[in-house]
Every structure is written in structure tokens, then in C-alpha cells.
Amino acid sequence: MKRLMPTLNLNPKWVNLLFWVGLGLMLAGLSASAISGTWSPVVLGLVGGGLFLAVVWLGLSALNAPDTNSPWWGKRSVQVGTNALLTTFAVLVIFGGINFLAVRLPGQIDFTENQQFSLAPQTKQVMKSLKQPVKVRVFSNQPSPQQQSLLEMYQRQNPDRFSFERIDPQAQPGVAQKYNVSAMGEVILETGDRTKTLEGELTEPNLTPAIDALMRDRKTNAYIVQGHGEAPLNGGQGNLDSAVTELKKRNINVTVLNLIEQKTIPEDADVVIIAGPKRPFLEPETKLLTEYLNKGKSLLLLLDPGVKTGLDPLLKNWGIQLDDRIVVDASGSGQFLGLGPAIPLVTQYGDHPITKDFAQGPSFFPLVQAVTVKPPSADEQSTTLLSTNPQSWAEGDPKQEDLQFNPARDRQGPLSIGVAITRNAKTSASDPKPAPTKGAAAKPTPSPSPSPEAKLQSKLVVIGDSDFATSGPFSKGLNGDVLLNSVTWLTGDQNDPSLSIRPKETKDRRLELTPQTWRILSFIGVGLLPIAAFGSATFLWWKRR
């Protein structure tokens, strides 16, 4: 049998070198594409050059086959090379398909502890509810990849109404002067003719409440009652500093209210908060709070067990009964978080705007009491917000060493420890007659037409514990969300977009190493491991000779 093609007397080693060079170029191009995420001209040149060399190698192998009795495609070297070429082509197709799907169907899975690369439910709701375009201007001369990535995630939620830009205040001093920027790194939020300076760093926990506050037409006023041993706003043990800070981020003014000194509740009060009183309210104070509620206002009560608050007439008027016994959780579920039986872990929430997005997230309430409410009347609506698990009970004798359920004195769970109630409040609306000006002829004033009674909603939230809102427990689990959502609901409406789970602060998980430990790890990683790998490869090569 004679060969039909001319034979080249080339060194097989040099011919095979073309294949390996081509394979190396293709792998280099694929690696560059995987790292950069794009198919740039350089990447395409590397992959194309590698394919060209592979085709040249295939042709030279066909012309350089010395064995006339065997076809060139039957040689083992050609088969091995062809298999490698087909494998490389398959890898190219797979990588191309993955990149195509990634561009057409973007997505990510966040495995970080606090989901730091995913937006919180509250952020998503706030962004989707934007009614006006919002623009974020970052005044910095050095781009930050973290800030860029964060703002891009915000923009993906509502690209039509959210935009951002980075401005170098040194290159554009006029723009910096227009927005009164005085320091590098300031962030300005703008919508319509309103602007707001971001407080703190550009992070999701700071940006989301700033956007929500910017979109509101007015500021909300929250008055925190003091004078009965309540939890202080700042300083001292068990303060409300963390809660006050978060409320201010949401454009809520927080003011101290002493009912004895002021003898009235300001008309601009959107909500009054009473957190953990240790001494009873006087009868005039309770009457003042009752009249405030009857006007269609809102009240948040965080009441601890074992305290005579003097608020019984107000609570009875709203059908609320405080159990006054400490709730014990014997399920052991709180032990995972280091909680004792006197700190019930709550994962069951009511169907209410305050807790609608909580699912089965954890919140815990140290030394809490049960709160029950009678069936609502026709003009009322009540909802249980927080419920303990069936293995809990209201303990009648908390001083015993071994807490055991006693049906004779204890109350079996699950128990309600937080309720929300709305009630229709009626106020008559009429315009007062203007007084005639002195010296002017009195003109007959038509009698005002009777206007229908305007229906307002009085809102009341009662939780049988105040410790969960203090600075320590506030940042744990959903404790802070329970308080903030309660205040937001009391001051707004049930469709408020900020009624959700707020963004969490990123935890610092850096590992601090001593210089000696750093040198040892550097020697192992840079020196020992490469030497061990090279030695193993050399040993295997020697054994195969």
C-alpha cells in the first residue's frame, strides 16, 4: 500500500511542541477570561492562536507519519493529541456557555454570616417603593470597589429611579461647593429639591434608612417618657442608646418627656414610648396618657414583670391583662445562643405589618411576662405579635432552684408576650370662626356646614419586657427589628416600606497574628509547600523512569 500524501521528515518532538504551545495559549486565554470576566481582544487572540497551532500540529502530524503500513490517524500520538484538542474545545464551549448564562441570567449565592453581599429585605422594599428618582453622589478622589459594588446592588433593585456617581471634589470644586461638601468621602443623597448628608460610612445599615428618611415628607416625633425609673436614653446600665441612634437614622426625632414637669403631651407627638418603668405613674399621668390615646394617637409600652406601673386603668380600658409572672422556656432552644430558661427564645410571630417578614427568625426577651388581650370589639383589631413555644410557661415561683412546671400555680404555654391593637377614635372637625377685626364692620359669617366626624386610628403596642430594647440585646437577632418596626408602625401606616428586617452591621472576623506566627505561616506557604510539591513530582518522575 502506497502513501498518497508527501511525507515530511520533521523531528516529532518539534511537531509535538506545537501542540503543547497551542494548548498552553488556549489555557492562558481561558484563565484570563475567567479572571477578567470578559472576552477581550487579548483573550480571543490567545485562544485563536492556540487553536491555529493545534490545527498546524494536526496537519504536520499527518504529513510526518513515517509508517506507511498504518494510517497517520491511527498513531497513538495523534490520537492522544486529538483527544486533548477535543477536550480543550469542549472546555471552551462549556466556559462560553457559562459566561453566556451568567450575563443573561445574573445571580449569586451569599454564604457569609450576615449576608454582607446581599441586600436586606428592608432595603429591597425601600428601593422598590421609590416614588421619585434618588441620586447618590460620593465625593472622593479614590474609587472604592466595596462602595461601587454596594451602589450597583442598590441600582439593580430600581434602575429607573436610583443612580449614583463619584465626584472628585478637587477636580470639580464647584460641585463640592454647591452641596456644601467640606470633607473627603462625604456622601450626598438628592431627590427633587431635597438633599441629605449621609451620616457615617457608606454602608447598607446607614444608606437604607437615609434613603427612607429622604423620601418622607416630614420628620416624625417620638417622645420617651422619663421620671419613673425607665431605661435611660444614654449612659448608665441598660440604656436605650442603640435604639435612639437607629430611630434618628430613620428621621425620627427623639425627645425626653416628663409628664409631671410638662403636665401635657405635645401636640406634635406621633408616638409616646414608655420603656421599663420601676415606679408607678400617678393618676393624673395615667389620665393624660389615656386622653392622648383617645385623640387617635399612638403609645408603645414595654412593661417588665413584678412592677406596679399604675397604668392599670389604661390597660383595662384596652382589654389588656399583664400576667406579672416570669415566662420560663424549658425547650432548650435558647442554649444554642447561650440563653438560660428565663430568657425565652421567640420564633413564632403574628400576621401583622410589624412582624410580617420575620418568618422564624430568633428574638429573645429576658425576664418577660405574658400579655393577654380580651376579644376585640367592633371598632377594635388586636393581633398577637410574639408567642413563646409550647414548652414554656408562666412561673408562679421563680425562686425555686429547679424550675418545674406545676399545673396548680403555673400557666402553660405557648404564651403571648406582645400585642398590637388599633381602635377607631372619633374627633369632630370644624373650622373656628375668625374674630372680627377691631374697628371694622362686622360682616355676617355663614354658619359652618356640619362636617362628618373624621375617623382616626388609635394604636397601642404592649410588650411584656423592656430589656430586649436596651443596647446589649438590641443588636441580637431580631430584637432591634421588633422595636423599630413597632415605632414605625405606630407613627406611619401598615404599608410603610421600612417595615421589614433591617440591614445588619458587618462583623469584623479578621485574624490577628503575631509577627512570629506570620513568619512561620509565610515560610510554610511560600517555601515548604512548593518544595514539597516539587519533591513529590520529582520522586514520581524518578520512579517511572
C-alpha positions as CSV (number, residue, x, y, z in Angstrom):
1,M,0.0,0.0,0.0
2,K,1.5,3.4,-1.0
3,R,1.1,6.7,0.7
4,L,-1.0,9.2,-1.3
5,M,0.4,12.3,0.6
6,P,4.0,13.5,0.7
7,T,6.0,12.7,3.8
8,L,7.9,15.3,5.8
9,N,11.0,14.3,7.7
10,L,10.5,16.5,10.7
11,N,11.5,15.8,14.2
12,P,8.4,14.5,16.0
13,K,9.5,16.4,19.2
14,W,9.3,19.7,17.4
15,V,6.0,18.8,15.8
16,N,4.5,17.8,19.2
17,L,5.9,21.1,20.7
18,L,3.4,23.0,18.5
19,F,0.6,21.1,20.2
20,W,1.7,21.9,23.7
21,V,2.4,25.6,22.9
22,G,-1.1,25.8,21.3
23,L,-2.7,24.1,24.3
24,G,-0.8,26.5,26.7
25,L,-2.1,29.5,24.7
26,M,-5.6,28.3,24.9
27,L,-5.4,27.6,28.7
28,A,-3.9,31.1,29.2
29,G,-6.7,32.7,27.3
30,L,-9.3,30.7,29.3
31,S,-7.7,31.7,32.5
32,A,-7.5,35.4,31.5
33,S,-11.2,35.3,30.6
34,A,-12.2,33.6,33.9
35,I,-10.3,36.3,35.9
36,S,-11.4,39.3,33.9
37,G,-14.9,38.1,33.2
38,T,-14.7,39.4,29.6
39,W,-13.6,38.1,26.2
40,S,-11.2,40.9,25.4
41,P,-9.2,41.0,22.1
42,V,-6.1,39.7,24.0
43,V,-8.1,36.7,25.3
44,L,-9.5,36.0,21.8
45,G,-6.0,36.3,20.3
46,L,-4.6,33.8,22.8
47,V,-7.4,31.3,22.3
48,G,-7.4,31.8,18.5
49,G,-3.6,31.4,18.3
50,G,-3.7,28.2,20.3
51,L,-6.3,26.8,18.0
52,F,-4.3,27.7,15.0
53,L,-1.2,26.0,16.3
54,A,-3.3,22.9,17.2
55,V,-4.5,22.8,13.6
56,V,-1.0,23.2,12.2
57,W,0.2,20.4,14.5
58,L,-2.6,18.2,13.2
59,G,-1.6,18.8,9.6
60,L,2.1,18.3,10.2
61,S,1.4,15.1,12.1
62,A,-0.5,13.8,9.0
63,L,2.4,14.7,6.6
64,N,5.1,13.5,9.0
65,A,3.9,9.9,9.6
66,P,6.8,7.6,8.6
67,D,4.9,4.4,9.0
68,T,3.4,3.6,5.5
69,N,1.6,0.5,6.8
70,S,-0.5,2.4,9.3
71,P,-2.6,5.5,8.6
72,W,-1.4,8.7,10.3
73,W,-4.7,8.9,12.3
74,G,-4.0,5.5,13.8
75,K,-0.9,6.6,15.5
76,R,-1.1,6.8,19.3
77,S,0.5,10.3,19.4
78,V,-2.1,11.6,17.0
79,Q,-5.0,10.0,19.0
80,V,-3.7,11.4,22.3
81,G,-3.3,14.9,20.8
82,T,-6.7,14.8,19.1
83,N,-8.3,13.8,22.4
84,A,-6.6,16.7,24.1
85,L,-7.7,19.0,21.4
86,L,-11.3,17.9,21.6
87,T,-11.2,18.2,25.4
88,T,-9.9,21.7,25.1
89,F,-12.6,22.6,22.7
90,A,-15.2,21.1,25.0
91,V,-13.9,23.2,27.9
92,L,-14.1,26.3,25.6
93,V,-17.7,25.5,24.8
94,I,-18.6,24.9,28.5
95,F,-16.9,28.2,29.6
96,G,-18.6,30.1,26.9
97,G,-22.0,28.7,27.8
98,I,-21.4,29.5,31.5
99,N,-20.4,33.1,30.6
100,F,-23.4,33.5,28.4
101,L,-25.8,32.3,31.1
102,A,-24.1,34.5,33.7
103,V,-24.6,37.6,31.5
104,R,-28.2,36.7,30.6
105,L,-29.3,35.3,34.0
106,P,-27.2,37.1,36.7
107,G,-27.4,35.7,40.2
108,Q,-25.4,35.0,43.3
109,I,-25.4,32.9,46.4
110,D,-24.2,34.6,49.6
111,F,-22.7,32.2,52.2
112,T,-21.4,35.0,54.5
113,E,-22.6,35.0,58.1
114,N,-24.6,38.3,57.9
115,Q,-25.3,38.1,54.2
116,Q,-23.0,41.1,53.6
117,F,-23.1,40.6,49.8
118,S,-26.9,40.6,49.7
119,L,-29.4,43.4,50.4
120,A,-31.7,43.1,53.4
121,P,-35.4,42.7,52.9
122,Q,-35.9,46.3,54.2
123,T,-33.5,47.7,51.6
124,K,-35.4,45.8,48.8
125,Q,-38.7,47.1,49.9
126,V,-37.5,50.7,50.3
127,M,-35.9,50.6,46.8
128,K,-38.9,49.2,45.1
129,S,-41.2,51.8,46.7
130,L,-39.3,54.8,45.5
131,K,-41.7,57.3,44.1
132,Q,-39.1,59.8,42.9
133,P,-35.6,59.4,41.5
134,V,-32.9,59.3,44.0
135,K,-29.2,60.1,43.2
136,V,-26.2,59.4,45.4
137,R,-23.1,61.5,45.0
138,V,-19.9,60.2,46.6
139,F,-17.3,62.9,46.9
140,S,-14.0,61.1,46.8
141,N,-10.8,61.1,44.7
142,Q,-10.2,57.4,45.1
143,P,-12.8,54.8,43.9
144,S,-13.8,52.2,46.4
145,P,-14.6,48.7,45.0
146,Q,-16.8,47.9,48.0
147,Q,-18.8,51.1,47.6
148,Q,-19.1,50.6,43.9
149,S,-20.4,47.1,44.4
150,L,-22.9,48.2,47.1
151,L,-24.3,51.0,45.0
152,E,-24.6,48.7,42.0
153,M,-26.7,46.3,44.1
154,Y,-29.0,49.2,45.0
155,Q,-29.3,50.3,41.4
156,R,-30.3,46.8,40.3
157,Q,-33.3,46.9,42.6
158,N,-34.7,50.0,40.8
159,P,-32.6,51.2,37.9
160,D,-35.2,53.7,36.7
161,R,-35.2,55.7,40.0
162,F,-31.8,55.2,41.5
163,S,-28.4,56.4,40.2
164,F,-25.1,57.3,41.6
165,E,-21.8,59.0,40.7
166,R,-18.4,59.6,42.2
167,I,-17.1,63.2,42.2
168,D,-13.6,64.3,42.8
169,P,-14.0,67.5,44.9
170,Q,-10.5,68.6,43.9
171,A,-11.3,68.3,40.2
172,Q,-14.8,69.7,40.5
173,P,-14.7,72.2,43.3
174,G,-17.8,74.0,42.1
175,V,-20.0,70.8,42.6
176,A,-18.5,70.3,46.0
177,Q,-19.3,73.9,47.0
178,K,-22.8,73.6,45.7
179,Y,-23.5,70.7,48.1
180,N,-21.5,72.2,51.0
181,V,-19.0,69.4,51.0
182,S,-16.3,70.1,53.5
183,A,-14.5,66.7,53.8
184,M,-13.3,64.0,51.5
185,G,-15.6,60.9,51.5
186,E,-18.9,62.7,52.1
187,V,-22.0,61.2,50.6
188,I,-24.9,63.4,49.5
189,L,-28.4,62.0,48.7
190,E,-30.7,64.0,46.5
191,T,-34.3,63.7,45.3
192,G,-36.1,66.6,43.8
193,D,-35.2,69.8,45.7
194,R,-34.3,67.9,48.9
195,T,-30.8,66.7,49.9
196,K,-29.4,64.8,52.8
197,T,-25.9,64.2,54.0
198,L,-25.2,60.5,54.9
199,E,-24.1,60.1,58.5
200,G,-21.3,57.6,58.9
201,E,-19.7,55.4,56.3
202,L,-21.3,54.4,53.1
203,T,-22.7,51.0,54.2
204,E,-26.1,49.4,53.8
205,P,-27.2,49.9,57.5
206,N,-26.6,53.7,57.0
207,L,-27.7,54.2,53.4
208,T,-31.1,52.4,53.6
209,P,-32.5,54.5,56.5
210,A,-31.1,57.6,54.9
211,I,-33.0,56.9,51.6
212,D,-36.1,56.1,53.5
213,A,-35.9,59.3,55.6
214,L,-35.2,61.4,52.4
215,M,-38.4,60.1,50.8
216,R,-40.6,61.1,53.7
217,D,-42.3,64.5,53.6
218,R,-41.9,65.3,57.3
219,K,-40.0,64.3,60.4
220,T,-41.6,62.0,63.0
221,N,-41.5,62.9,66.7
222,A,-41.1,60.2,69.3
223,Y,-41.3,61.2,73.0
224,I,-39.7,58.8,75.5
225,V,-41.2,59.2,79.0
226,Q,-38.7,59.5,81.9
227,G,-39.2,60.1,85.6
228,H,-40.3,56.7,86.8
229,G,-37.0,54.8,86.7
230,E,-37.3,54.0,83.0
231,A,-34.4,52.9,80.9
232,P,-32.2,56.0,80.3
233,L,-31.6,57.2,76.7
234,N,-27.8,57.1,77.2
235,G,-25.4,56.4,80.0
236,G,-25.9,54.1,82.8
237,Q,-26.8,50.4,82.7
238,G,-29.5,49.1,80.3
239,N,-29.7,52.3,78.3
240,L,-31.6,52.9,75.0
241,D,-28.6,54.4,73.2
242,S,-28.6,51.9,70.3
243,A,-32.3,52.2,69.8
244,V,-32.2,56.0,69.8
245,T,-29.4,56.0,67.3
246,E,-31.3,53.8,64.9
247,L,-34.5,55.9,65.3
248,K,-32.6,59.1,64.4
249,K,-31.3,57.4,61.3
250,R,-34.9,57.0,60.2
251,N,-35.5,60.7,60.6
252,I,-37.4,60.2,63.9
253,N,-36.8,63.0,66.4
254,V,-36.4,61.5,69.9
255,T,-37.2,63.8,72.9
256,V,-37.4,63.2,76.6
257,L,-40.9,63.7,78.1
258,N,-41.5,64.3,81.8
259,L,-45.3,64.3,82.4
260,I,-45.1,65.8,85.9
261,E,-43.0,68.7,84.7
262,Q,-44.7,69.4,81.4
263,K,-48.2,68.5,82.5
264,T,-49.2,67.8,78.9
265,I,-48.2,65.7,75.9
266,P,-47.0,67.9,73.0
267,E,-49.4,68.1,70.0
268,D,-46.6,67.1,67.6
269,A,-46.1,63.8,69.3
270,D,-46.5,61.0,66.8
271,V,-45.8,58.3,69.4
272,V,-45.1,58.1,73.1
273,I,-42.7,55.4,74.4
274,I,-42.6,54.1,78.0
275,A,-39.8,51.6,78.4
276,G,-39.3,49.8,81.7
277,P,-40.8,52.0,84.5
278,K,-39.7,51.0,88.0
279,R,-42.1,53.3,89.9
280,P,-45.9,53.7,89.4
281,F,-47.4,56.5,87.3
282,L,-49.6,59.0,89.2
283,E,-53.3,59.1,88.4
284,P,-53.0,62.5,86.5
285,E,-50.3,61.0,84.3
286,T,-52.3,57.9,83.5
287,K,-55.3,60.1,82.7
288,L,-53.1,62.2,80.4
289,L,-51.9,59.2,78.5
290,T,-55.5,57.9,78.2
291,E,-56.7,61.1,76.8
292,Y,-53.7,61.2,74.4
293,L,-54.7,57.8,73.0
294,N,-58.3,58.7,72.7
295,K,-57.3,61.5,70.3
296,G,-56.1,59.0,67.7
297,K,-52.5,58.9,68.8
298,S,-50.0,56.0,69.4
299,L,-48.4,54.5,72.5
300,L,-45.7,51.9,73.0
301,L,-45.5,50.2,76.4
302,L,-42.5,48.0,77.3
303,L,-43.5,46.8,80.8
304,D,-41.5,44.4,83.0
305,P,-43.0,41.8,85.4
306,G,-43.2,42.4,89.1
307,V,-43.6,46.2,88.7
308,K,-46.7,48.2,89.8
309,T,-46.9,50.7,86.9
310,G,-50.1,52.5,87.9
311,L,-51.2,52.1,84.2
312,D,-53.9,49.5,85.1
313,P,-56.9,51.8,84.2
314,L,-55.4,52.5,80.8
315,L,-54.7,48.8,80.1
316,K,-58.1,47.7,81.4
317,N,-59.7,50.2,79.1
318,W,-58.0,48.5,76.2
319,G,-58.8,45.0,77.4
320,I,-55.1,44.1,78.3
321,Q,-54.1,42.0,81.2
322,L,-50.5,41.6,82.4
323,D,-49.7,38.2,83.8
324,D,-46.9,39.5,86.1
325,R,-45.1,36.1,86.2
326,I,-41.8,35.4,84.6
327,V,-42.0,33.2,81.5
328,V,-39.8,30.1,81.6
329,D,-38.6,28.4,78.4
330,A,-37.8,24.7,79.0
331,S,-37.3,23.7,75.3
332,G,-33.6,24.2,75.5
333,S,-33.6,26.0,72.1
334,G,-32.0,29.1,73.7
335,Q,-29.0,27.2,74.9
336,F,-27.5,27.3,71.4
337,L,-27.2,31.1,71.9
338,G,-26.1,30.8,75.5
339,L,-29.5,31.7,76.9
340,G,-31.0,30.5,80.1
341,P,-34.5,29.3,80.8
342,A,-35.6,32.8,82.0
343,I,-34.8,34.2,78.5
344,P,-37.4,32.7,76.2
345,L,-36.4,32.4,72.5
346,V,-39.2,33.5,70.2
347,T,-39.6,32.2,66.7
348,Q,-43.3,32.5,66.3
349,Y,-44.8,35.8,65.1
350,G,-48.2,37.1,64.3
351,D,-49.6,38.1,60.9
352,H,-49.0,41.9,61.3
353,P,-47.1,44.6,59.5
354,I,-44.6,44.7,62.4
355,T,-43.6,41.1,62.1
356,K,-44.7,40.1,58.6
357,D,-41.1,39.5,57.3
358,F,-39.7,37.8,60.4
359,A,-40.5,34.2,59.3
360,Q,-38.9,32.1,62.0
361,G,-36.0,34.4,62.9
362,P,-34.9,34.4,66.5
363,S,-35.6,37.1,69.1
364,F,-35.3,36.8,72.8
365,F,-36.7,38.6,75.8
366,P,-35.0,38.5,79.2
367,L,-37.4,38.2,82.2
368,V,-40.6,38.7,80.2
369,Q,-44.2,38.4,81.3
370,A,-47.3,37.2,79.3
371,V,-49.6,39.8,77.8
372,T,-53.2,38.8,77.1
373,V,-56.0,40.8,75.5
374,K,-59.7,40.2,75.5
375,P,-61.6,39.6,72.3
376,P,-61.8,42.9,70.4
377,S,-65.0,44.9,70.0
378,A,-66.5,46.0,66.7
379,D,-64.2,49.1,66.4
380,E,-61.0,47.3,67.5
381,Q,-58.5,45.0,66.0
382,S,-55.9,43.1,68.0
383,T,-53.0,40.9,66.9
384,T,-50.6,38.8,68.9
385,L,-47.1,39.8,67.8
386,L,-44.8,37.5,69.8
387,S,-45.5,34.0,71.0
388,T,-43.4,31.6,73.1
389,N,-43.1,27.9,72.3
390,P,-45.3,25.2,73.8
391,Q,-42.5,24.1,76.2
392,S,-42.8,27.5,78.0
393,W,-44.9,28.5,81.0
394,A,-45.5,31.4,83.3
395,E,-43.7,30.5,86.5
396,G,-45.5,31.2,89.8
397,D,-42.5,30.6,92.0
398,P,-39.3,31.7,90.1
399,K,-37.2,31.4,93.3
400,Q,-37.2,27.6,93.4
401,E,-33.8,26.0,92.5
402,D,-35.1,23.5,90.0
403,L,-37.8,25.1,87.7
404,Q,-40.5,22.6,87.1
405,F,-44.0,23.2,85.7
406,N,-46.7,23.0,88.3
407,P,-50.2,22.9,86.9
408,A,-51.6,24.2,90.2
409,R,-49.8,27.6,90.1
410,D,-48.2,27.9,86.6
411,R,-49.7,28.7,83.2
412,Q,-48.8,26.5,80.3
413,G,-47.5,28.0,77.0
414,P,-47.5,29.0,74.3
415,L,-47.9,32.5,75.7
416,S,-48.4,35.8,74.1
417,I,-45.8,38.3,75.2
418,G,-46.6,41.2,72.8
419,V,-49.8,42.5,71.2
420,A,-50.8,45.3,68.9
421,I,-54.2,46.9,69.0
422,T,-55.9,49.5,66.8
423,R,-59.1,51.3,67.8
424,N,-61.3,53.8,65.9
425,A,-61.1,57.3,67.6
426,K,-63.6,59.9,66.7
427,T,-62.9,63.6,66.7
428,S,-65.2,66.3,65.3
429,A,-63.6,68.6,62.7
430,S,-64.9,72.2,62.5
431,D,-63.3,75.4,61.4
432,P,-63.3,78.1,64.2
433,K,-65.0,81.4,63.4
434,P,-62.4,84.2,62.8
435,A,-62.7,87.0,65.3
436,P,-63.8,90.4,63.7
437,T,-61.1,93.0,63.4
438,K,-61.3,95.9,65.8
439,G,-62.8,98.9,64.2
440,A,-64.1,97.1,61.1
441,A,-67.7,96.4,60.3
442,A,-68.7,93.0,61.3
443,K,-69.7,91.0,58.2
444,P,-72.3,88.3,58.5
445,T,-70.5,85.0,58.7
446,P,-72.3,82.0,57.3
447,S,-72.7,79.2,59.7
448,P,-70.3,76.4,59.0
449,S,-71.8,73.4,57.4
450,P,-71.6,70.3,59.6
451,S,-68.7,68.1,58.6
452,P,-68.7,64.4,59.1
453,E,-66.7,63.0,62.0
454,A,-63.2,62.2,61.0
455,K,-62.1,58.7,61.9
456,L,-58.7,58.3,63.3
457,Q,-56.8,55.2,64.4
458,S,-55.5,54.9,67.9
459,K,-52.7,52.5,68.1
460,L,-51.2,50.6,71.1
461,V,-48.4,48.1,71.3
462,V,-47.7,46.4,74.6
463,I,-44.7,44.1,75.1
464,G,-44.0,42.4,78.5
465,D,-40.3,43.2,78.6
466,S,-38.1,46.3,78.2
467,D,-34.6,44.6,78.4
468,F,-34.7,43.4,74.8
469,A,-34.6,47.1,73.7
470,T,-31.5,48.1,75.7
471,S,-28.2,48.5,74.0
472,G,-26.9,44.9,74.6
473,P,-29.7,42.7,73.5
474,F,-30.9,45.3,70.9
475,S,-28.4,44.1,68.3
476,K,-29.1,40.4,68.8
477,G,-31.3,38.5,66.5
478,L,-34.5,40.4,65.6
479,N,-34.8,42.3,68.8
480,G,-33.9,45.7,67.2
481,D,-36.4,45.0,64.4
482,V,-39.2,44.3,66.9
483,L,-38.7,47.8,68.5
484,L,-38.0,49.8,65.3
485,N,-40.9,48.2,63.4
486,S,-43.2,48.9,66.3
487,V,-42.3,52.6,66.4
488,T,-42.5,52.8,62.6
489,W,-46.0,51.2,62.5
490,L,-47.2,53.4,65.3
491,T,-46.0,56.5,63.6
492,G,-46.9,55.6,60.0
493,D,-49.1,53.2,58.1
494,Q,-49.2,49.4,57.6
495,N,-47.7,49.7,54.1
496,D,-44.6,51.6,55.2
497,P,-41.7,50.1,53.1
498,S,-39.3,50.2,56.1
499,L,-41.5,47.6,58.0
500,S,-39.1,44.7,57.4
501,I,-35.8,43.3,58.6
502,R,-33.2,46.0,58.7
503,P,-29.6,45.5,57.3
504,K,-27.1,44.1,59.8
505,E,-23.7,45.5,60.6
506,T,-20.8,43.6,59.2
507,K,-18.9,41.7,61.8
508,D,-15.2,42.0,61.9
509,R,-13.7,38.5,61.6
510,R,-10.1,39.4,61.0
511,L,-7.5,37.1,62.5
512,E,-4.8,39.0,64.4
513,L,-1.4,37.3,64.0
514,T,1.9,38.0,65.9
515,P,5.0,38.7,63.7
516,Q,6.4,35.3,64.7
517,T,3.3,33.4,63.6
518,W,3.2,35.4,60.4
519,R,6.8,34.4,59.6
520,I,6.0,30.8,60.2
521,L,2.9,30.8,58.0
522,S,4.8,32.6,55.3
523,F,7.6,30.1,55.3
524,I,5.1,27.2,55.1
525,G,3.0,28.8,52.3
526,V,5.8,30.2,50.2
527,G,8.7,27.8,50.9
528,L,7.7,24.5,52.4
529,L,4.6,23.7,50.4
530,P,6.1,24.4,46.9
531,I,9.2,22.5,47.8
532,A,7.1,19.5,49.0
533,A,5.1,19.6,45.8
534,F,8.2,19.8,43.6
535,G,9.8,17.0,45.5
536,S,6.8,14.7,45.1
537,A,6.7,15.4,41.4
538,T,10.4,14.6,41.1
539,F,10.1,11.4,43.1
540,L,7.2,10.2,40.9
541,W,9.1,11.0,37.7
542,W,12.2,9.1,39.0
543,K,10.0,6.0,39.9
544,R,8.5,6.0,36.4
545,R,11.8,6.1,34.5
